[in-house]
Every structure is written in C-alpha cells, then in structure tokens.
Amino acid sequence: MNEHLKPVFEIILPRLEEAKIDYWVFGGVSIAAYAGDFIRKNKDVDIFVKEVDFQKAQSVLYSTLCNLYKQMNIKLIYYFPALKNNRPKLEIEIDKNEMFSMIPIYPKNNLVVFRYEDGDQEYSNQILERIERNISGYRFFTSRNEFIKDMFIKHIIVRPDKKDRPNIKKDGEAIFTPEEYKKYMPEKQKTIYR
C-alpha cells in the first residue's frame, strides 16, 4: 500500500534532511504513523516546515527535482499568498498526481501558528518535537501523537463536510476511542417522512 509515494520517502524527504531542514509530516500519513501502519491509500504526503526554512526547502527541492523532472514527469507548483492571512504552499506532482505538499508554519512566542483559508490554528510549540517514524520501510518525522489527534480534531471541526468521506472515517477509526468517535464523527440523522 502507498508504493506510489516511494519517491517522496526515498528522494524528497531525505534531501530535506541532508540540507538540515526539519520537517513534520501531518495529514493522512501522520494518522498512519499514529496507528503504526498504513490504514488506507494516501493520496500524498503533507509536511510543514518552519517559516524561516521554507525558502531554503523550496530551493533544495527545486535543485533536487530539476534533474529528475523529465524522467519522472515531475512538476513543482508554487502557490503565492493571495491574502494577508494566507501562506505560500509548494506542491509536487509526479505523473500528474499530487504526491507532496509543503506549507510553512509560524512560530510566535510559545505558540506555533498554522494559516489556513478558514482561519489560523494555534498549537503549543511542543508540536515541534520531532518523532521518528518507520512504516513499511518508509522513514519520516511527525509531531507527537497528541498533536496528530488534535490537528485531526480541529480539521473536522472546521470542515464538518469532510466527516462523511470514507478516508476521514477510516482515519477517525484509527485514532479515536469509540467514545471520541461518537463525539467527533457522529452519524447523520436520517430524516423520517410520515
């Protein structure tokens, strides 16, 4: 499962480590890290880096991938911040499929700020503790499990429309207790017509 992500784990993330850029995987692959194994097919690998490292990471990825772009059909897509509250984003497509995305995070005092279209989310700076993971031979870093769960909870609270997606349900089943699942992922009430 997730063999299509091999270039991310074997080329992209190791290049960031060689350049001494700290990164943290979040999103669906971090849920797999929490569960200890891939629980579903993941579309891509999402990472965040500190704002001060974002430009350097972008340069490292560009120089790494420019030699490979023809043989692997790689495309780098950079999104510039459109609004004051938005942040840049870098995506990598391989064979026209998004495989990787990178966003900056903004440390502020004892907090770390994530900027999203639907508003900022703040976390304790302890989210920056790096935990080494190894799943199916893929080595990478995430935050601690408590932050993986907290990010997932905030995501489904802000985007309740996603709760019915099969991949989100599977992620919820992997990290929630049955009580938490009922609380955060309640079944839709069926309308009864009389």
DRENKE-585684 format. One line per 4 residues: number of its first residue (from 1); their letters; for each residue x, y, z of N, C-alpha, C. Coordinates in nm, 2 decimals. Layout:
BEGIN
NUM) a) X:Y:Z:X:Y:Z:X:Y:Z; ...
! end
This chain:
BEGIN
1) mneh) 0.08:-0.12:0.00:0.00:0.00:0.00:0.09:0.12:0.00; 0.05:0.22:-0.07:0.12:0.35:-0.08:0.26:0.35:-0.15; 0.28:0.25:-0.24:0.40:0.24:-0.31:0.42:0.36:-0.40; 0.31:0.42:-0.44:0.32:0.54:-0.53:0.39:0.66:-0.46
5) lkpv) 0.40:0.65:-0.33:0.46:0.76:-0.25:0.61:0.74:-0.23; 0.66:0.63:-0.29:0.80:0.60:-0.27:0.90:0.71:-0.30; 0.88:0.79:-0.42:0.97:0.90:-0.44:0.97:1.00:-0.33; 0.86:1.02:-0.27:0.86:1.12:-0.16:0.94:1.07:-0.04
9) feii) 0.93:0.95:-0.01:1.00:0.89:0.11:1.15:0.87:0.08; 1.18:0.83:-0.05:1.32:0.80:-0.08:1.40:0.91:-0.15; 1.33:1.01:-0.20:1.41:1.12:-0.27:1.38:1.25:-0.19; 1.26:1.29:-0.18:1.22:1.43:-0.13:1.26:1.45:0.01
13) lprl) 1.20:1.36:0.10:1.23:1.38:0.25:1.38:1.37:0.28; 1.45:1.27:0.23:1.59:1.26:0.26:1.67:1.38:0.21; 1.63:1.44:0.10:1.70:1.57:0.06:1.69:1.68:0.16; 1.57:1.69:0.22:1.54:1.79:0.32:1.63:1.76:0.44
17) eeak) 1.64:1.64:0.48:1.72:1.60:0.60:1.87:1.63:0.57; 1.92:1.60:0.45:2.06:1.63:0.41:2.09:1.77:0.42; 1.99:1.86:0.39:2.00:2.00:0.39:1.98:2.06:0.53; 1.96:1.97:0.63:1.94:2.00:0.77:1.82:2.09:0.79
21) idyw) 1.71:2.06:0.72:1.58:2.12:0.73:1.49:2.03:0.80; 1.44:2.08:0.92:1.34:2.00:1.00:1.21:2.01:0.93; 1.14:1.89:0.92:1.01:1.89:0.86:0.92:1.80:0.95; 0.79:1.81:0.94:0.70:1.73:1.01:0.59:1.68:0.92
25) vfgg) 0.57:1.55:0.91:0.46:1.50:0.82:0.33:1.52:0.90; 0.22:1.57:0.84:0.09:1.58:0.90:-0.01:1.53:0.80; -0.14:1.54:0.84:-0.24:1.49:0.75:-0.25:1.33:0.76; -0.30:1.27:0.65:-0.33:1.13:0.65:-0.21:1.04:0.68
29) vsia) -0.09:1.07:0.63:0.02:0.99:0.66:0.06:1.00:0.81; 0.04:1.11:0.87:0.06:1.12:1.02:-0.04:1.03:1.09; -0.16:1.02:1.04:-0.26:0.93:1.11:-0.21:0.79:1.10; -0.15:0.75:0.98:-0.09:0.62:0.97:0.02:0.60:1.07
33) ayag) 0.11:0.71:1.09:0.21:0.70:1.19:0.15:0.68:1.33; 0.04:0.75:1.36:-0.02:0.73:1.49:-0.07:0.59:1.51; -0.13:0.53:1.40:-0.18:0.39:1.40:-0.07:0.29:1.40; 0.05:0.33:1.35:0.16:0.23:1.34:0.17:0.16:1.21
37) dfir) 0.08:0.19:1.12:0.08:0.12:0.99:-0.01:0.20:0.89; 0.01:0.18:0.76:-0.08:0.25:0.67:-0.22:0.18:0.68; -0.32:0.26:0.70:-0.46:0.21:0.72:-0.54:0.23:0.59; -0.49:0.31:0.50:-0.56:0.33:0.37:-0.46:0.38:0.27
41) knkd) -0.50:0.39:0.15:-0.42:0.45:0.04:-0.42:0.60:0.07; -0.30:0.66:0.08:-0.29:0.81:0.09:-0.26:0.87:-0.04; -0.33:0.98:-0.07:-0.31:1.05:-0.20:-0.17:1.11:-0.20; -0.13:1.17:-0.09:0.00:1.25:-0.09:0.06:1.25:0.05
45) vdif) 0.17:1.31:0.06:0.24:1.34:0.19:0.24:1.49:0.21; 0.18:1.53:0.32:0.18:1.67:0.36:0.28:1.70:0.46; 0.37:1.80:0.45:0.46:1.84:0.55:0.45:1.98:0.59; 0.50:2.02:0.71:0.52:2.16:0.74:0.66:2.18:0.78
49) vkev) 0.71:2.30:0.75:0.84:2.34:0.79:0.83:2.48:0.86; 0.93:2.52:0.93:0.93:2.65:0.99:0.94:2.75:0.88; 0.87:2.87:0.90:0.87:2.97:0.80:1.02:3.01:0.76; 1.11:3.01:0.85:1.25:3.05:0.82:1.31:2.95:0.73
53) dfqk) 1.26:2.83:0.72:1.32:2.72:0.64:1.25:2.70:0.50; 1.14:2.77:0.49:1.05:2.74:0.37:1.12:2.77:0.24; 1.19:2.89:0.23:1.26:2.92:0.10:1.37:2.83:0.07; 1.45:2.80:0.18:1.56:2.70:0.16:1.51:2.57:0.12
57) aqsv) 1.40:2.52:0.18:1.34:2.39:0.14:1.29:2.39:0.00; 1.23:2.50:-0.04:1.19:2.52:-0.18:1.31:2.51:-0.28; 1.42:2.57:-0.25:1.54:2.57:-0.33:1.60:2.43:-0.34; 1.60:2.36:-0.22:1.66:2.23:-0.22:1.57:2.13:-0.31
61) lyst) 1.44:2.14:-0.29:1.35:2.06:-0.37:1.36:2.09:-0.52; 1.37:2.22:-0.55:1.38:2.25:-0.69:1.51:2.20:-0.75; 1.62:2.22:-0.69:1.75:2.17:-0.74:1.76:2.01:-0.74; 1.69:1.95:-0.65:1.69:1.80:-0.64:1.61:1.75:-0.76
65) lcnl) 1.49:1.81:-0.78:1.40:1.75:-0.88:1.42:1.80:-1.02; 1.49:1.91:-1.04:1.51:1.96:-1.18:1.58:1.86:-1.26; 1.67:1.78:-1.21:1.74:1.68:-1.28:1.65:1.56:-1.31; 1.55:1.54:-1.23:1.46:1.42:-1.25:1.33:1.45:-1.32
69) ykqm) 1.30:1.58:-1.35:1.17:1.62:-1.39:1.13:1.55:-1.52; 1.22:1.53:-1.61:1.18:1.47:-1.74:1.16:1.32:-1.73; 1.25:1.25:-1.66:1.23:1.10:-1.65:1.12:1.06:-1.56; 1.08:1.15:-1.46:0.97:1.11:-1.37:0.85:1.19:-1.39
73) nikl) 0.85:1.28:-1.49:0.73:1.37:-1.52:0.69:1.45:-1.39; 0.79:1.52:-1.34:0.77:1.59:-1.21:0.73:1.74:-1.24; 0.64:1.79:-1.16:0.60:1.93:-1.18:0.60:1.99:-1.04; 0.67:2.11:-1.02:0.66:2.18:-0.89:0.56:2.29:-0.91
77) iyyf) 0.47:2.31:-0.82:0.36:2.41:-0.83:0.38:2.50:-0.70; 0.40:2.63:-0.72:0.41:2.72:-0.60:0.29:2.81:-0.60; 0.22:2.81:-0.48:0.11:2.90:-0.46:0.16:3.02:-0.38; 0.14:3.14:-0.43:0.18:3.26:-0.36:0.07:3.30:-0.26
81) palk) 0.10:3.36:-0.15:-0.01:3.40:-0.06:-0.10:3.51:-0.13; -0.23:3.48:-0.14:-0.32:3.57:-0.20:-0.37:3.68:-0.11; -0.39:3.64:0.01:-0.44:3.74:0.11:-0.34:3.75:0.23; -0.37:3.85:0.31:-0.28:3.88:0.42:-0.26:3.75:0.51
85) nnrp) -0.37:3.68:0.53:-0.37:3.57:0.63:-0.33:3.44:0.56; -0.32:3.43:0.43:-0.28:3.31:0.37:-0.13:3.29:0.38; -0.09:3.18:0.34:0.06:3.15:0.34:0.09:3.08:0.21; 0.22:3.07:0.17:0.25:3.00:0.05:0.24:2.85:0.06
89) klei) 0.24:2.78:-0.05:0.23:2.64:-0.04:0.31:2.59:-0.17; 0.38:2.48:-0.15:0.45:2.42:-0.26:0.40:2.28:-0.28; 0.36:2.24:-0.40:0.31:2.11:-0.43:0.40:2.04:-0.53; 0.42:1.91:-0.53:0.49:1.84:-0.63:0.40:1.74:-0.69
93) eidk) 0.39:1.74:-0.82:0.31:1.64:-0.89:0.41:1.55:-0.96; 0.38:1.42:-0.96:0.45:1.32:-1.03:0.35:1.25:-1.12; 0.38:1.24:-1.25:0.29:1.18:-1.35:0.14:1.24:-1.33; 0.14:1.37:-1.31:0.01:1.45:-1.30:-0.07:1.41:-1.17
97) nemf) -0.01:1.35:-1.08:-0.08:1.32:-0.95:0.00:1.40:-0.84; -0.08:1.47:-0.76:-0.02:1.54:-0.64:0.03:1.44:-0.55; 0.16:1.44:-0.52:0.22:1.35:-0.43:0.28:1.41:-0.30; 0.29:1.54:-0.30:0.36:1.61:-0.19:0.31:1.75:-0.18
101) smip) 0.30:1.80:-0.06:0.27:1.94:-0.04:0.35:1.99:0.09; 0.39:2.11:0.08:0.47:2.17:0.19:0.42:2.31:0.22; 0.39:2.33:0.35:0.35:2.46:0.40:0.44:2.51:0.51; 0.45:2.65:0.52:0.53:2.70:0.64:0.44:2.71:0.76
105) iypk) 0.50:2.70:0.87:0.43:2.73:1.00:0.50:2.85:1.06; 0.43:2.92:1.15:0.48:3.05:1.20:0.50:3.04:1.35; 0.62:3.01:1.40:0.64:3.02:1.55:0.62:3.16:1.60; 0.55:3.17:1.71:0.52:3.30:1.77:0.52:3.29:1.92
109) nnlv) 0.61:3.35:2.00:0.62:3.33:2.14:0.63:3.18:2.17; 0.54:3.13:2.25:0.54:2.98:2.28:0.43:2.91:2.20; 0.39:2.97:2.09:0.29:2.90:2.00:0.34:2.88:1.86; 0.28:2.80:1.79:0.30:2.78:1.65:0.17:2.80:1.58
113) vfry) 0.18:2.89:1.48:0.05:2.92:1.41:0.05:2.86:1.27; -0.06:2.79:1.24:-0.08:2.74:1.11:-0.19:2.83:1.04; -0.16:2.87:0.92:-0.25:2.96:0.85:-0.33:2.88:0.74; -0.46:2.89:0.75:-0.54:2.82:0.66:-0.64:2.92:0.60
117) edgd) -0.71:2.89:0.49:-0.81:2.98:0.43:-0.92:3.01:0.53; -0.95:2.91:0.61:-1.07:2.93:0.70:-1.02:2.97:0.84; -0.90:3.03:0.85:-0.86:3.08:0.98:-0.73:3.02:1.03; -0.67:3.09:1.12:-0.55:3.04:1.19:-0.58:2.94:1.29
121) qeys) -0.49:2.84:1.31:-0.49:2.75:1.42:-0.36:2.76:1.50; -0.37:2.76:1.63:-0.26:2.77:1.71:-0.24:2.65:1.80; -0.11:2.61:1.81:-0.07:2.50:1.89:0.05:2.53:1.98; 0.07:2.46:2.09:0.18:2.48:2.17:0.31:2.45:2.09
125) nqil) 0.42:2.52:2.12:0.54:2.50:2.05:0.60:2.35:2.07; 0.53:2.28:2.16:0.57:2.14:2.17:0.54:2.05:2.05; 0.45:2.11:1.96:0.42:2.04:1.84:0.55:2.02:1.75; 0.65:2.10:1.78:0.78:2.09:1.70:0.87:1.99:1.75
129) erie) 0.83:1.91:1.85:0.91:1.79:1.89:0.90:1.69:1.78; 1.01:1.65:1.73:1.01:1.55:1.61:1.02:1.41:1.66; 0.93:1.33:1.61:0.92:1.19:1.64:0.95:1.11:1.52; 1.06:1.03:1.52:1.09:0.95:1.40:1.00:0.83:1.39
133) rnis) 0.95:0.81:1.27:0.85:0.70:1.24:0.91:0.61:1.13; 0.87:0.49:1.13:0.91:0.40:1.02:0.79:0.31:0.99; 0.73:0.33:0.87:0.61:0.25:0.83:0.64:0.19:0.70; 0.63:0.06:0.69:0.65:-0.01:0.56:0.79:0.02:0.50
137) gyrf) 0.89:0.04:0.59:1.02:0.07:0.54:1.04:0.22:0.51; 0.94:0.30:0.52:0.95:0.45:0.49:0.98:0.52:0.63; 1.09:0.59:0.63:1.13:0.67:0.75:1.09:0.81:0.73; 1.03:0.87:0.84:0.99:1.01:0.83:0.97:1.06:0.97
141) ftsr) 0.94:1.19:0.98:0.92:1.26:1.12:0.78:1.32:1.12; 0.72:1.31:1.24:0.59:1.37:1.27:0.60:1.44:1.41; 0.50:1.50:1.45:0.48:1.55:1.58:0.44:1.44:1.67; 0.43:1.46:1.80:0.38:1.36:1.89:0.23:1.32:1.86
145) nefi) 0.19:1.20:1.90:0.05:1.15:1.87:-0.05:1.25:1.92; -0.04:1.31:2.04:-0.14:1.40:2.09:-0.16:1.52:1.99; -0.06:1.57:1.92:-0.08:1.67:1.83:-0.14:1.63:1.70; -0.10:1.50:1.66:-0.17:1.45:1.54:-0.32:1.44:1.56
149) kdmf) -0.36:1.39:1.68:-0.50:1.38:1.71:-0.56:1.52:1.71; -0.50:1.61:1.78:-0.55:1.75:1.79:-0.57:1.81:1.66; -0.47:1.80:1.57:-0.49:1.86:1.44:-0.60:1.79:1.36; -0.62:1.66:1.38:-0.73:1.60:1.31:-0.87:1.65:1.36
153) ikhi) -0.88:1.66:1.49:-1.00:1.71:1.55:-1.03:1.85:1.50; -0.93:1.94:1.50:-0.95:2.08:1.46:-0.99:2.08:1.31; -0.94:1.99:1.23:-0.97:1.98:1.09:-1.12:1.94:1.07; -1.16:1.84:1.14:-1.30:1.80:1.12:-1.40:1.90:1.18
157) ivrp) -1.36:1.97:1.28:-1.45:2.07:1.34:-1.46:2.19:1.24; -1.35:2.23:1.18:-1.36:2.34:1.08:-1.42:2.30:0.95; -1.40:2.17:0.91:-1.46:2.12:0.79:-1.55:2.00:0.81; -1.66:2.02:0.88:-1.75:1.91:0.91:-1.81:1.84:0.78
161) dkkd) -1.80:1.91:0.67:-1.84:1.84:0.54:-1.76:1.72:0.51; -1.64:1.71:0.56:-1.55:1.60:0.53:-1.58:1.47:0.61; -1.66:1.49:0.72:-1.68:1.37:0.81:-1.73:1.25:0.74; -1.81:1.27:0.63:-1.87:1.15:0.56:-1.78:1.09:0.46
165) rpni) -1.66:1.15:0.44:-1.57:1.09:0.34:-1.51:0.96:0.40; -1.50:0.85:0.32:-1.45:0.72:0.37:-1.31:0.73:0.43; -1.22:0.81:0.36:-1.08:0.82:0.42:-1.08:0.89:0.55; -1.17:0.99:0.57:-1.17:1.06:0.70:-1.23:0.97:0.81
169) kkdg) -1.34:0.89:0.77:-1.39:0.79:0.87:-1.29:0.69:0.91; -1.21:0.64:0.81:-1.11:0.54:0.84:-1.00:0.60:0.94; -0.96:0.73:0.91:-0.87:0.80:1.00:-0.92:0.81:1.14; -1.05:0.85:1.15:-1.11:0.86:1.28:-1.12:0.73:1.36
173) eaif) -1.15:0.62:1.28:-1.15:0.49:1.35:-1.01:0.45:1.40; -0.91:0.50:1.33:-0.77:0.46:1.37:-0.72:0.53:1.49; -0.77:0.66:1.52:-0.71:0.73:1.63:-0.81:0.76:1.74; -0.93:0.75:1.72:-1.03:0.78:1.82:-1.07:0.65:1.90
177) tpee) -1.10:0.67:2.03:-1.17:0.57:2.11:-1.31:0.57:2.06; -1.39:0.46:2.09:-1.53:0.46:2.04:-1.61:0.58:2.09; -1.58:0.63:2.21:-1.65:0.75:2.27:-1.61:0.87:2.19; -1.48:0.89:2.16:-1.44:1.00:2.08:-1.50:1.00:1.94
181) ykky) -1.50:0.88:1.89:-1.56:0.87:1.75:-1.71:0.92:1.75; -1.78:0.88:1.85:-1.92:0.92:1.86:-1.93:1.07:1.87; -1.84:1.13:1.95:-1.84:1.27:1.98:-1.80:1.35:1.86; -1.70:1.31:1.79:-1.64:1.40:1.68:-1.69:1.35:1.54
185) mpek) -1.74:1.23:1.53:-1.78:1.18:1.40:-1.92:1.12:1.40; -2.02:1.20:1.46:-2.15:1.14:1.47:-2.21:1.11:1.34; -2.29:1.00:1.34:-2.36:0.96:1.22:-2.47:1.07:1.19; -2.50:1.09:1.06:-2.60:1.18:1.02:-2.74:1.12:1.07
189) qkti) -2.82:1.21:1.11:-2.95:1.17:1.15:-3.04:1.15:1.02; -3.10:1.04:1.01:-3.19:1.01:0.90:-3.32:1.08:0.91; -3.37:1.14:0.81:-3.50:1.21:0.81:-3.60:1.10:0.79; -3.70:1.10:0.88:-3.81:1.01:0.87:-3.93:1.08:0.82
193) yr) -3.99:1.04:0.71:-4.11:1.10:0.65:-4.23:1.02:0.69; -4.33:1.09:0.73:-4.45:1.02:0.77:-4.57:1.06:0.68
! end
